[in-house]
Amino acid sequence: MADDEPRLLDLRLLPFAGMCWAATLIGIHGGSRAAWVLVATLAGAAVLLAAGCALRGPGRWTAGVLAVLLFGSCCAAGTAWRVQAVERHPMTEFGRNEAWVTLVVTLADDPREIAGFGRHVLVNADVVEIRRATETIHSGGAVVVLAPAAGWLGLLPGQDVILRGQAGPPRHRDLSLATIRVSGPPAAVGPAPPHQRWAGALRARFVAAAAVLPADEAGLLPGLVIGDTSALPREVKDDFTATGLTHLTAVSGANVSILLGAVLLVVRGVGLGPRAGAALAAAALIAFVVIARPSPSVLRAAAMGSVALLALVTGRRKQAMPALAAGVIALLAWSPELAVDFGFVLSATATAGLIVIAPVGVDVLVRRGWPRAVAETVAVSVAAFAVTAPIVAAMAGTVSLVSICANILVAPVVGVITVAGAITALIAGVSVPVAEVVVRVTQWPLWWLVTVAERGARIPGASIPVPSGPAGAAIVLVAVVALGVTLRRRGPRLVLAGIAIGALVLWAPVWPSSLGRLV
């Protein structure tokens, strides 16, 4: 029993993380009024529970439930305060009235080209000043700028920009104040901070070094290493989406976990201990954050990747789960809008799958005679698909049926590409010609990755459309659970039944149109 104790999950912080996430989500989607109602409801429930304890004595779970209620009330109050500030902000009123404004903003991220929208970019920014004909308002807040690529593409985070554009309502309910549509280049641009200039120069040198590779591989490598997909051809992006490999090119917790996992494999290969492995992985994590820029999305990915590092290096899920819960709470307190961000949801769920599901799968496969390296690859791929497929369905309205196989096939080369790419990026900061020599190590692994994505996307039925939003998530979740239960029992009839149920549920969205044609 003592040997099993470290493998038990410590879930005591999980209800607090769930309550924090739920309170933040309700406040952002429902507005400040809903958030204040939630504060009163949770506080009232806590008072009633405390009164009942005083009359009848405390129960076994009373203290824990009371703590969760009070914590949730505090989280809801914090969210209500922030949402109320957004609702009362003058920029919110300008957005509702679609007024023209002159703004001084600080760029919070790199401008990103919008697919299928001509040569336009989206860029997140923080308001510094609102300049009107009769007044200047000094008030902060997040806005999204939609602008032509000319004059905007290539700007760096941290630069102050003066622009004039038409305000509109926010694109999403995420604590942003407005969307600003700009028809030309910025009126004035300030200098970028030194660390952002250094990071921008390093990224540009890395892209220049990767340019010696064929076009598809040259565009893919920066995406895999630092999440820069600006040079990735549209066909390759579509293939990655169809085969469930898009997560490899996103700055997410999965991206960081791949880097740390590759470092771990090297550490195991040379026989270093866990402490040395943790030190090298931490160094790789810091290098990744510097090169990819410490934007909120990258810091969120680093936090989730750090939790994955704890689970992989120590093998102790008991410590990893509280670390994940604490990381979720800290990130939501720092940036509440992450509660409605699909990237954050994918990072948190993928990390939870790595902690909870993957080790169980590894143990089962190893007991059946599988080599541990193969068992880890398969278990991680299956766990990642099981926990993220419903979220991807809600986000994109598709489910990749070849995702598990594609991820298993590319798993052996992703570590090589990530490590070699990171080394290339660091060398490029010193010498681009030397980096051009080193980067050729990644050519064949990148070719394999592109080939798997291309061939997998050509398989009939590789990607199945489902309704987007909660309906799609529910459909895929039912299918995944049904298939998982039947496969676990290994009965041939149950397996066939599970496949049939999964197929029927996945194809449910086409039933109405099929019935309509029959009638």
Disulfide bonds with the S-S distance in Angstrom:
none
